[in-house]
Amino acid sequence: MPDHLHLVVEGLSDGADLQRFVKIAKQRVVDWVLRPEQTTEDAIRYVLNNPVRAGLVENPEDYPFSWSKYPLV
């Protein structure tokens, strides 16, 4: 679905707080409107490179929790 996101969330401890999770998640969601000079591929590349910028992997394709039908070129 291109216009929304589905999440499956599981609390793994007695202290898990779904309401707090939802509140924080809503605060961190950002609407990104592309500028005329930006392409959809630019936005996809930015998102897929997040694990690299965070230092989690050296290459975007090494991050096991992301996927795109668009190649990173």
N, CA, C and O atoms as a Maestro MAE file, in Angstrom:
{
 s_m_m2io_version
 :::
 2.0.0
}

f_m_ct {
 s_m_title
 :::
 protein
 m_atom[292] {
  # First column is atom index #
  i_m_mmod_type
  r_m_x_coord
  r_m_y_coord
  r_m_z_coord
  i_m_residue_number
  s_m_chain_name
  s_m_pdb_residue_name
  s_m_pdb_atom_name
  i_m_atomic_number
  :::
  1 25 0.835 -1.179 0.000 1 A "MET " " N  " 7
  2 3 0.000 0.000 0.000 1 A "MET " " CA " 6
  3 2 0.880 1.243 0.000 1 A "MET " " C  " 6
  4 15 1.636 1.447 0.950 1 A "MET " " O  " 8
  5 25 0.810 2.064 -1.013 2 A "PRO " " N  " 7
  6 3 1.720 3.197 -1.115 2 A "PRO " " CA " 6
  7 2 1.387 4.372 -0.202 2 A "PRO " " C  " 6
  8 15 2.205 5.281 -0.056 2 A "PRO " " O  " 8
  9 25 0.210 4.376 0.414 3 A "ASP " " N  " 7
  10 3 -0.171 5.556 1.175 3 A "ASP " " CA " 6
  11 2 -0.215 5.357 2.686 3 A "ASP " " C  " 6
  12 15 -0.652 6.247 3.415 3 A "ASP " " O  " 8
  13 25 0.238 4.190 3.165 4 A "HIS " " N  " 7
  14 3 0.276 3.982 4.604 4 A "HIS " " CA " 6
  15 2 1.221 2.844 4.963 4 A "HIS " " C  " 6
  16 15 1.737 2.139 4.096 4 A "HIS " " O  " 8
  17 25 1.430 2.686 6.253 5 A "LEU " " N  " 7
  18 3 2.391 1.715 6.759 5 A "LEU " " CA " 6
  19 2 1.694 0.778 7.734 5 A "LEU " " C  " 6
  20 15 0.869 1.214 8.537 5 A "LEU " " O  " 8
  21 25 2.019 -0.492 7.667 6 A "HIS " " N  " 7
  22 3 1.513 -1.468 8.622 6 A "HIS " " CA " 6
  23 2 2.663 -1.896 9.528 6 A "HIS " " C  " 6
  24 15 3.765 -2.162 9.048 6 A "HIS " " O  " 8
  25 25 2.415 -1.961 10.814 7 A "LEU " " N  " 7
  26 3 3.413 -2.441 11.762 7 A "LEU " " CA " 6
  27 2 2.814 -3.543 12.610 7 A "LEU " " C  " 6
  28 15 1.642 -3.485 12.982 7 A "LEU " " O  " 8
  29 25 3.608 -4.529 12.908 8 A "VAL " " N  " 7
  30 3 3.249 -5.540 13.903 8 A "VAL " " CA " 6
  31 2 4.193 -5.305 15.063 8 A "VAL " " C  " 6
  32 15 5.409 -5.423 14.914 8 A "VAL " " O  " 8
  33 25 3.640 -4.972 16.216 9 A "VAL " " N  " 7
  34 3 4.437 -4.618 17.379 9 A "VAL " " CA " 6
  35 2 4.122 -5.599 18.495 9 A "VAL " " C  " 6
  36 15 2.960 -5.887 18.779 9 A "VAL " " O  " 8
  37 25 5.174 -6.108 19.124 10 A "GLU " " N  " 7
  38 3 5.004 -7.065 20.210 10 A "GLU " " CA " 6
  39 2 5.769 -6.574 21.438 10 A "GLU " " C  " 6
  40 15 6.969 -6.308 21.367 10 A "GLU " " O  " 8
  41 25 5.070 -6.458 22.553 11 A "GLY " " N  " 7
  42 3 5.729 -6.107 23.807 11 A "GLY " " CA " 6
  43 2 6.434 -7.342 24.351 11 A "GLY " " C  " 6
  44 15 5.826 -8.405 24.474 11 A "GLY " " O  " 8
  45 25 7.702 -7.205 24.674 12 A "LEU " " N  " 7
  46 3 8.479 -8.365 25.103 12 A "LEU " " CA " 6
  47 2 8.729 -8.411 26.608 12 A "LEU " " C  " 6
  48 15 9.438 -9.287 27.103 12 A "LEU " " O  " 8
  49 25 8.139 -7.460 27.328 13 A "SER " " N  " 7
  50 3 8.303 -7.479 28.783 13 A "SER " " CA " 6
  51 2 7.019 -6.982 29.440 13 A "SER " " C  " 6
  52 15 6.150 -6.413 28.780 13 A "SER " " O  " 8
  53 25 6.915 -7.204 30.742 14 A "ASP " " N  " 7
  54 3 5.736 -6.727 31.466 14 A "ASP " " CA " 6
  55 2 5.649 -5.200 31.448 14 A "ASP " " C  " 6
  56 15 4.566 -4.635 31.604 14 A "ASP " " O  " 8
  57 25 6.791 -4.537 31.259 15 A "GLY " " N  " 7
  58 3 6.817 -3.082 31.241 15 A "GLY " " CA " 6
  59 2 6.540 -2.477 29.871 15 A "GLY " " C  " 6
  60 15 6.563 -1.255 29.724 15 A "GLY " " O  " 8
  61 25 6.281 -3.298 28.878 16 A "ALA " " N  " 7
  62 3 6.013 -2.786 27.530 16 A "ALA " " CA " 6
  63 2 4.764 -1.916 27.563 16 A "ALA " " C  " 6
  64 15 3.759 -2.281 28.173 16 A "ALA " " O  " 8
  65 25 4.833 -0.774 26.908 17 A "ASP " " N  " 7
  66 3 3.751 0.209 26.961 17 A "ASP " " CA " 6
  67 2 3.374 0.609 25.530 17 A "ASP " " C  " 6
  68 15 4.040 1.443 24.917 17 A "ASP " " O  " 8
  69 25 2.311 0.013 25.011 18 A "LEU " " N  " 7
  70 3 1.895 0.276 23.635 18 A "LEU " " CA " 6
  71 2 1.504 1.732 23.439 18 A "LEU " " C  " 6
  72 15 1.834 2.325 22.412 18 A "LEU " " O  " 8
  73 25 0.810 2.316 24.403 19 A "GLN " " N  " 7
  74 3 0.400 3.717 24.251 19 A "GLN " " CA " 6
  75 2 1.615 4.641 24.148 19 A "GLN " " C  " 6
  76 15 1.616 5.569 23.340 19 A "GLN " " O  " 8
  77 25 2.640 4.397 24.950 20 A "ARG " " N  " 7
  78 3 3.866 5.207 24.886 20 A "ARG " " CA " 6
  79 2 4.563 4.999 23.540 20 A "ARG " " C  " 6
  80 15 5.036 5.955 22.924 20 A "ARG " " O  " 8
  81 25 4.622 3.748 23.091 21 A "PHE " " N  " 7
  82 3 5.227 3.457 21.801 21 A "PHE " " CA " 6
  83 2 4.529 4.231 20.686 21 A "PHE " " C  " 6
  84 15 5.190 4.863 19.862 21 A "PHE " " O  " 8
  85 25 3.211 4.185 20.656 22 A "VAL " " N  " 7
  86 3 2.450 4.869 19.604 22 A "VAL " " CA " 6
  87 2 2.689 6.376 19.675 22 A "VAL " " C  " 6
  88 15 2.858 7.025 18.643 22 A "VAL " " O  " 8
  89 25 2.706 6.933 20.883 23 A "LYS " " N  " 7
  90 3 2.941 8.373 21.037 23 A "LYS " " CA " 6
  91 2 4.304 8.763 20.468 23 A "LYS " " C  " 6
  92 15 4.408 9.727 19.709 23 A "LYS " " O  " 8
  93 25 5.345 8.021 20.833 24 A "ILE " " N  " 7
  94 3 6.693 8.320 20.351 24 A "ILE " " CA " 6
  95 2 6.786 8.100 18.845 24 A "ILE " " C  " 6
  96 15 7.396 8.900 18.136 24 A "ILE " " O  " 8
  97 25 6.182 7.019 18.355 25 A "ALA " " N  " 7
  98 3 6.225 6.733 16.917 25 A "ALA " " CA " 6
  99 2 5.571 7.860 16.125 25 A "ALA " " C  " 6
  100 15 6.090 8.265 15.085 25 A "ALA " " O  " 8
  101 25 4.449 8.365 16.600 26 A "LYS " " N  " 7
  102 3 3.769 9.460 15.898 26 A "LYS " " CA " 6
  103 2 4.614 10.728 15.893 26 A "LYS " " C  " 6
  104 15 4.576 11.495 14.930 26 A "LYS " " O  " 8
  105 25 5.374 10.952 16.956 27 A "GLN " " N  " 7
  106 3 6.226 12.137 17.021 27 A "GLN " " CA " 6
  107 2 7.372 12.046 16.029 27 A "GLN " " C  " 6
  108 15 7.866 13.071 15.559 27 A "GLN " " O  " 8
  109 25 7.799 10.847 15.708 28 A "ARG " " N  " 7
  110 3 8.978 10.665 14.853 28 A "ARG " " CA " 6
  111 2 8.642 10.457 13.392 28 A "ARG " " C  " 6
  112 15 9.545 10.380 12.559 28 A "ARG " " O  " 8
  113 25 7.367 10.365 13.062 29 A "VAL " " N  " 7
  114 3 6.976 10.216 11.669 29 A "VAL " " CA " 6
  115 2 7.019 11.591 11.027 29 A "VAL " " C  " 6
  116 15 6.500 12.564 11.575 29 A "VAL " " O  " 8
  117 25 7.640 11.659 9.868 30 A "VAL " " N  " 7
  118 3 7.810 12.936 9.186 30 A "VAL " " CA " 6
  119 2 7.209 12.838 7.795 30 A "VAL " " C  " 6
  120 15 7.456 11.878 7.065 30 A "VAL " " O  " 8
  121 25 6.417 13.844 7.435 31 A "ASP " " N  " 7
  122 3 5.948 13.929 6.049 31 A "ASP " " CA " 6
  123 2 7.068 14.526 5.217 31 A "ASP " " C  " 6
  124 15 7.623 15.566 5.569 31 A "ASP " " O  " 8
  125 25 7.390 13.889 4.144 32 A "TRP " " N  " 7
  126 3 8.457 14.374 3.282 32 A "TRP " " CA " 6
  127 2 7.840 14.661 1.921 32 A "TRP " " C  " 6
  128 15 7.458 13.740 1.199 32 A "TRP " " O  " 8
  129 25 7.746 15.925 1.575 33 A "VAL " " N  " 7
  130 3 7.234 16.322 0.275 33 A "VAL " " CA " 6
  131 2 8.437 16.624 -0.603 33 A "VAL " " C  " 6
  132 15 9.275 17.457 -0.261 33 A "VAL " " O  " 8
  133 25 8.513 15.946 -1.724 34 A "LEU " " N  " 7
  134 3 9.647 16.134 -2.626 34 A "LEU " " CA " 6
  135 2 9.618 17.515 -3.268 34 A "LEU " " C  " 6
  136 15 8.569 18.008 -3.682 34 A "LEU " " O  " 8
  137 25 10.783 18.117 -3.340 35 A "ARG " " N  " 7
  138 3 10.932 19.373 -4.074 35 A "ARG " " CA " 6
  139 2 10.941 19.043 -5.565 35 A "ARG " " C  " 6
  140 15 11.199 17.902 -5.950 35 A "ARG " " O  " 8
  141 25 10.659 20.038 -6.401 36 A "PRO " " N  " 7
  142 3 10.618 19.759 -7.852 36 A "PRO " " CA " 6
  143 2 11.911 19.145 -8.388 36 A "PRO " " C  " 6
  144 15 11.872 18.351 -9.328 36 A "PRO " " O  " 8
  145 25 13.055 19.504 -7.803 37 A "GLU " " N  " 7
  146 3 14.323 18.966 -8.304 37 A "GLU " " CA " 6
  147 2 14.651 17.579 -7.745 37 A "GLU " " C  " 6
  148 15 15.624 16.959 -8.175 37 A "GLU " " O  " 8
  149 25 13.855 17.086 -6.796 38 A "GLN " " N  " 7
  150 3 14.096 15.762 -6.217 38 A "GLN " " CA " 6
  151 2 13.269 14.713 -6.941 38 A "GLN " " C  " 6
  152 15 12.141 14.964 -7.364 38 A "GLN " " O  " 8
  153 25 13.857 13.536 -7.072 39 A "THR " " N  " 7
  154 3 13.135 12.427 -7.699 39 A "THR " " CA " 6
  155 2 12.703 11.431 -6.627 39 A "THR " " C  " 6
  156 15 13.202 11.443 -5.502 39 A "THR " " O  " 8
  157 25 11.786 10.592 -6.998 40 A "THR " " N  " 7
  158 3 11.378 9.518 -6.092 40 A "THR " " CA " 6
  159 2 12.572 8.641 -5.759 40 A "THR " " C  " 6
  160 15 12.721 8.187 -4.624 40 A "THR " " O  " 8
  161 25 13.421 8.404 -6.750 41 A "GLU " " N  " 7
  162 3 14.621 7.593 -6.523 41 A "GLU " " CA " 6
  163 2 15.540 8.242 -5.487 41 A "GLU " " C  " 6
  164 15 16.163 7.542 -4.689 41 A "GLU " " O  " 8
  165 25 15.629 9.578 -5.495 42 A "ASP " " N  " 7
  166 3 16.425 10.281 -4.474 42 A "ASP " " CA " 6
  167 2 15.893 9.978 -3.069 42 A "ASP " " C  " 6
  168 15 16.666 9.718 -2.148 42 A "ASP " " O  " 8
  169 25 14.585 10.014 -2.921 43 A "ALA " " N  " 7
  170 3 13.971 9.754 -1.615 43 A "ALA " " CA " 6
  171 2 14.206 8.310 -1.192 43 A "ALA " " C  " 6
  172 15 14.518 8.044 -0.031 43 A "ALA " " O  " 8
  173 25 14.060 7.384 -2.120 44 A "ILE " " N  " 7
  174 3 14.282 5.967 -1.819 44 A "ILE " " CA " 6
  175 2 15.735 5.738 -1.415 44 A "ILE " " C  " 6
  176 15 16.013 5.034 -0.444 44 A "ILE " " O  " 8
  177 25 16.652 6.332 -2.158 45 A "ARG " " N  " 7
  178 3 18.078 6.201 -1.860 45 A "ARG " " CA " 6
  179 2 18.381 6.751 -0.456 45 A "ARG " " C  " 6
  180 15 19.141 6.146 0.300 45 A "ARG " " O  " 8
  181 25 17.787 7.886 -0.119 46 A "TYR " " N  " 7
  182 3 17.986 8.486 1.202 46 A "TYR " " CA " 6
  183 2 17.527 7.518 2.305 46 A "TYR " " C  " 6
  184 15 18.247 7.285 3.276 46 A "TYR " " O  " 8
  185 25 16.336 6.967 2.140 47 A "VAL " " N  " 7
  186 3 15.789 6.055 3.156 47 A "VAL " " CA " 6
  187 2 16.639 4.793 3.268 47 A "VAL " " C  " 6
  188 15 16.962 4.364 4.376 47 A "VAL " " O  " 8
  189 25 17.002 4.198 2.141 48 A "LEU " " N  " 7
  190 3 17.777 2.960 2.172 48 A "LEU " " CA " 6
  191 2 19.192 3.163 2.715 48 A "LEU " " C  " 6
  192 15 19.814 2.218 3.200 48 A "LEU " " O  " 8
  193 25 19.697 4.390 2.634 49 A "ASN " " N  " 7
  194 3 21.034 4.669 3.158 49 A "ASN " " CA " 6
  195 2 21.031 5.038 4.645 49 A "ASN " " C  " 6
  196 15 22.100 5.260 5.215 49 A "ASN " " O  " 8
  197 25 19.872 5.110 5.280 50 A "ASN " " N  " 7
  198 3 19.812 5.434 6.710 50 A "ASN " " CA " 6
  199 2 20.660 4.494 7.567 50 A "ASN " " C  " 6
  200 15 21.375 4.979 8.444 50 A "ASN " " O  " 8
  201 25 20.620 3.174 7.360 51 A "PRO " " N  " 7
  202 3 21.454 2.284 8.189 51 A "PRO " " CA " 6
  203 2 22.956 2.532 8.000 51 A "PRO " " C  " 6
  204 15 23.743 2.301 8.918 51 A "PRO " " O  " 8
  205 25 23.348 2.998 6.817 52 A "VAL " " N  " 7
  206 3 24.760 3.322 6.570 52 A "VAL " " CA " 6
  207 2 25.131 4.563 7.372 52 A "VAL " " C  " 6
  208 15 26.153 4.580 8.057 52 A "VAL " " O  " 8
  209 25 24.298 5.606 7.287 53 A "ARG " " N  " 7
  210 3 24.566 6.843 8.033 53 A "ARG " " CA " 6
  211 2 24.574 6.593 9.534 53 A "ARG " " C  " 6
  212 15 25.290 7.269 10.272 53 A "ARG " " O  " 8
  213 25 23.776 5.619 9.994 54 A "ALA " " N  " 7
  214 3 23.723 5.295 11.423 54 A "ALA " " CA " 6
  215 2 24.880 4.405 11.858 54 A "ALA " " C  " 6
  216 15 25.030 4.121 13.046 54 A "ALA " " O  " 8
  217 25 25.703 3.961 10.899 55 A "GLY " " N  " 7
  218 3 26.845 3.120 11.227 55 A "GLY " " CA " 6
  219 2 26.497 1.664 11.487 55 A "GLY " " C  " 6
  220 15 27.296 0.930 12.069 55 A "GLY " " O  " 8
  221 25 25.321 1.240 11.064 56 A "LEU " " N  " 7
  222 3 24.898 -0.142 11.302 56 A "LEU " " CA " 6
  223 2 25.489 -1.116 10.278 56 A "LEU " " C  " 6
  224 15 25.757 -2.275 10.593 56 A "LEU " " O  " 8
  225 25 25.684 -0.636 9.066 57 A "VAL " " N  " 7
  226 3 26.251 -1.445 7.984 57 A "VAL " " CA " 6
  227 2 27.118 -0.552 7.106 57 A "VAL " " C  " 6
  228 15 27.031 0.674 7.165 57 A "VAL " " O  " 8
  229 25 27.952 -1.185 6.295 58 A "GLU " " N  " 7
  230 3 28.773 -0.408 5.362 58 A "GLU " " CA " 6
  231 2 28.049 -0.153 4.043 58 A "GLU " " C  " 6
  232 15 28.273 0.865 3.388 58 A "GLU " " O  " 8
  233 25 27.187 -1.080 3.664 59 A "ASN " " N  " 7
  234 3 26.446 -0.971 2.404 59 A "ASN " " CA " 6
  235 2 24.957 -1.139 2.686 59 A "ASN " " C  " 6
  236 15 24.582 -1.986 3.497 59 A "ASN " " O  " 8
  237 25 24.096 -0.351 2.034 60 A "PRO " " N  " 7
  238 3 22.662 -0.443 2.287 60 A "PRO " " CA " 6
  239 2 22.097 -1.851 2.107 60 A "PRO " " C  " 6
  240 15 21.209 -2.273 2.848 60 A "PRO " " O  " 8
  241 25 22.623 -2.573 1.111 61 A "GLU " " N  " 7
  242 3 22.082 -3.913 0.846 61 A "GLU " " CA " 6
  243 2 22.444 -4.921 1.943 61 A "GLU " " C  " 6
  244 15 21.897 -6.024 1.970 61 A "GLU " " O  " 8
  245 25 23.351 -4.559 2.838 62 A "ASP " " N  " 7
  246 3 23.728 -5.438 3.947 62 A "ASP " " CA " 6
  247 2 22.747 -5.352 5.119 62 A "ASP " " C  " 6
  248 15 22.775 -6.200 6.011 62 A "ASP " " O  " 8
  249 25 21.888 -4.342 5.124 63 A "TYR " " N  " 7
  250 3 20.934 -4.187 6.226 63 A "TYR " " CA " 6
  251 2 19.769 -5.136 5.996 63 A "TYR " " C  " 6
  252 15 19.067 -5.011 4.992 63 A "TYR " " O  " 8
  253 25 19.546 -6.088 6.907 64 A "PRO " " N  " 7
  254 3 18.560 -7.140 6.638 64 A "PRO " " CA " 6
  255 2 17.101 -6.704 6.753 64 A "PRO " " C  " 6
  256 15 16.208 -7.467 6.383 64 A "PRO " " O  " 8
  257 25 16.837 -5.508 7.254 65 A "PHE " " N  " 7
  258 3 15.451 -5.106 7.503 65 A "PHE " " CA " 6
  259 2 14.916 -4.091 6.507 65 A "PHE " " C  " 6
  260 15 13.885 -3.466 6.755 65 A "PHE " " O  " 8
  261 25 15.604 -3.918 5.385 66 A "SER " " N  " 7
  262 3 15.090 -3.007 4.369 66 A "SER " " CA " 6
  263 2 15.087 -3.702 3.023 66 A "SER " " C  " 6
  264 15 15.839 -4.646 2.780 66 A "SER " " O  " 8
  265 25 14.237 -3.216 2.175 67 A "TRP " " N  " 7
  266 3 14.105 -3.791 0.843 67 A "TRP " " CA " 6
  267 2 13.481 -2.754 -0.074 67 A "TRP " " C  " 6
  268 15 12.649 -1.956 0.358 67 A "TRP " " O  " 8
  269 25 13.878 -2.764 -1.327 68 A "SER " " N  " 7
  270 3 13.267 -1.899 -2.330 68 A "SER " " CA " 6
  271 2 13.355 -2.586 -3.673 68 A "SER " " C  " 6
  272 15 14.322 -3.288 -3.968 68 A "SER " " O  " 8
  273 25 12.351 -2.381 -4.469 69 A "LYS " " N  " 7
  274 3 12.413 -2.926 -5.830 69 A "LYS " " CA " 6
  275 2 13.293 -2.071 -6.722 69 A "LYS " " C  " 6
  276 15 13.582 -2.444 -7.859 69 A "LYS " " O  " 8
  277 25 13.726 -0.912 -6.205 70 A "TYR " " N  " 7
  278 3 14.597 -0.022 -6.961 70 A "TYR " " CA " 6
  279 2 16.049 -0.267 -6.601 70 A "TYR " " C  " 6
  280 15 16.376 -0.348 -5.417 70 A "TYR " " O  " 8
  281 25 16.925 -0.385 -7.578 71 A "PRO " " N  " 7
  282 3 18.349 -0.575 -7.274 71 A "PRO " " CA " 6
  283 2 18.969 0.703 -6.748 71 A "PRO " " C  " 6
  284 15 18.494 1.798 -7.050 71 A "PRO " " O  " 8
  285 25 20.018 0.570 -5.970 72 A "LEU " " N  " 7
  286 3 20.726 1.719 -5.406 72 A "LEU " " CA " 6
  287 2 21.859 2.136 -6.323 72 A "LEU " " C  " 6
  288 15 23.014 1.812 -6.050 72 A "LEU " " O  " 8
  289 25 21.568 2.830 -7.377 73 A "VAL " " N  " 7
  290 3 22.632 3.314 -8.268 73 A "VAL " " CA " 6
  291 2 22.655 4.818 -8.293 73 A "VAL " " C  " 6
  292 15 23.482 5.411 -8.986 73 A "VAL " " O  " 8
  :::
 }
 m_bond[291] {
  # First column is bond index #
  i_m_from
  i_m_to
  i_m_order
  :::
  1 1 2 1
  2 2 3 1
  3 3 4 2
  4 3 5 1
  5 5 6 1
  6 6 7 1
  7 7 8 2
  8 7 9 1
  9 9 10 1
  10 10 11 1
  11 11 12 2
  12 11 13 1
  13 13 14 1
  14 14 15 1
  15 15 16 2
  16 15 17 1
  17 17 18 1
  18 18 19 1
  19 19 20 2
  20 19 21 1
  21 21 22 1
  22 22 23 1
  23 23 24 2
  24 23 25 1
  25 25 26 1
  26 26 27 1
  27 27 28 2
  28 27 29 1
  29 29 30 1
  30 30 31 1
  31 31 32 2
  32 31 33 1
  33 33 34 1
  34 34 35 1
  35 35 36 2
  36 35 37 1
  37 37 38 1
  38 38 39 1
  39 39 40 2
  40 39 41 1
  41 41 42 1
  42 42 43 1
  43 43 44 2
  44 43 45 1
  45 45 46 1
  46 46 47 1
  47 47 48 2
  48 47 49 1
  49 49 50 1
  50 50 51 1
  51 51 52 2
  52 51 53 1
  53 53 54 1
  54 54 55 1
  55 55 56 2
  56 55 57 1
  57 57 58 1
  58 58 59 1
  59 59 60 2
  60 59 61 1
  61 61 62 1
  62 62 63 1
  63 63 64 2
  64 63 65 1
  65 65 66 1
  66 66 67 1
  67 67 68 2
  68 67 69 1
  69 69 70 1
  70 70 71 1
  71 71 72 2
  72 71 73 1
  73 73 74 1
  74 74 75 1
  75 75 76 2
  76 75 77 1
  77 77 78 1
  78 78 79 1
  79 79 80 2
  80 79 81 1
  81 81 82 1
  82 82 83 1
  83 83 84 2
  84 83 85 1
  85 85 86 1
  86 86 87 1
  87 87 88 2
  88 87 89 1
  89 89 90 1
  90 90 91 1
  91 91 92 2
  92 91 93 1
  93 93 94 1
  94 94 95 1
  95 95 96 2
  96 95 97 1
  97 97 98 1
  98 98 99 1
  99 99 100 2
  100 99 101 1
  101 101 102 1
  102 102 103 1
  103 103 104 2
  104 103 105 1
  105 105 106 1
  106 106 107 1
  107 107 108 2
  108 107 109 1
  109 109 110 1
  110 110 111 1
  111 111 112 2
  112 111 113 1
  113 113 114 1
  114 114 115 1
  115 115 116 2
  116 115 117 1
  117 117 118 1
  118 118 119 1
  119 119 120 2
  120 119 121 1
  121 121 122 1
  122 122 123 1
  123 123 124 2
  124 123 125 1
  125 125 126 1
  126 126 127 1
  127 127 128 2
  128 127 129 1
  129 129 130 1
  130 130 131 1
  131 131 132 2
  132 131 133 1
  133 133 134 1
  134 134 135 1
  135 135 136 2
  136 135 137 1
  137 137 138 1
  138 138 139 1
  139 139 140 2
  140 139 141 1
  141 141 142 1
  142 142 143 1
  143 143 144 2
  144 143 145 1
  145 145 146 1
  146 146 147 1
  147 147 148 2
  148 147 149 1
  149 149 150 1
  150 150 151 1
  151 151 152 2
  152 151 153 1
  153 153 154 1
  154 154 155 1
  155 155 156 2
  156 155 157 1
  157 157 158 1
  158 158 159 1
  159 159 160 2
  160 159 161 1
  161 161 162 1
  162 162 163 1
  163 163 164 2
  164 163 165 1
  165 165 166 1
  166 166 167 1
  167 167 168 2
  168 167 169 1
  169 169 170 1
  170 170 171 1
  171 171 172 2
  172 171 173 1
  173 173 174 1
  174 174 175 1
  175 175 176 2
  176 175 177 1
  177 177 178 1
  178 178 179 1
  179 179 180 2
  180 179 181 1
  181 181 182 1
  182 182 183 1
  183 183 184 2
  184 183 185 1
  185 185 186 1
  186 186 187 1
  187 187 188 2
  188 187 189 1
  189 189 190 1
  190 190 191 1
  191 191 192 2
  192 191 193 1
  193 193 194 1
  194 194 195 1
  195 195 196 2
  196 195 197 1
  197 197 198 1
  198 198 199 1
  199 199 200 2
  200 199 201 1
  201 201 202 1
  202 202 203 1
  203 203 204 2
  204 203 205 1
  205 205 206 1
  206 206 207 1
  207 207 208 2
  208 207 209 1
  209 209 210 1
  210 210 211 1
  211 211 212 2
  212 211 213 1
  213 213 214 1
  214 214 215 1
  215 215 216 2
  216 215 217 1
  217 217 218 1
  218 218 219 1
  219 219 220 2
  220 219 221 1
  221 221 222 1
  222 222 223 1
  223 223 224 2
  224 223 225 1
  225 225 226 1
  226 226 227 1
  227 227 228 2
  228 227 229 1
  229 229 230 1
  230 230 231 1
  231 231 232 2
  232 231 233 1
  233 233 234 1
  234 234 235 1
  235 235 236 2
  236 235 237 1
  237 237 238 1
  238 238 239 1
  239 239 240 2
  240 239 241 1
  241 241 242 1
  242 242 243 1
  243 243 244 2
  244 243 245 1
  245 245 246 1
  246 246 247 1
  247 247 248 2
  248 247 249 1
  249 249 250 1
  250 250 251 1
  251 251 252 2
  252 251 253 1
  253 253 254 1
  254 254 255 1
  255 255 256 2
  256 255 257 1
  257 257 258 1
  258 258 259 1
  259 259 260 2
  260 259 261 1
  261 261 262 1
  262 262 263 1
  263 263 264 2
  264 263 265 1
  265 265 266 1
  266 266 267 1
  267 267 268 2
  268 267 269 1
  269 269 270 1
  270 270 271 1
  271 271 272 2
  272 271 273 1
  273 273 274 1
  274 274 275 1
  275 275 276 2
  276 275 277 1
  277 277 278 1
  278 278 279 1
  279 279 280 2
  280 279 281 1
  281 281 282 1
  282 282 283 1
  283 283 284 2
  284 283 285 1
  285 285 286 1
  286 286 287 1
  287 287 288 2
  288 287 289 1
  289 289 290 1
  290 290 291 1
  291 291 292 2
  :::
 }
}
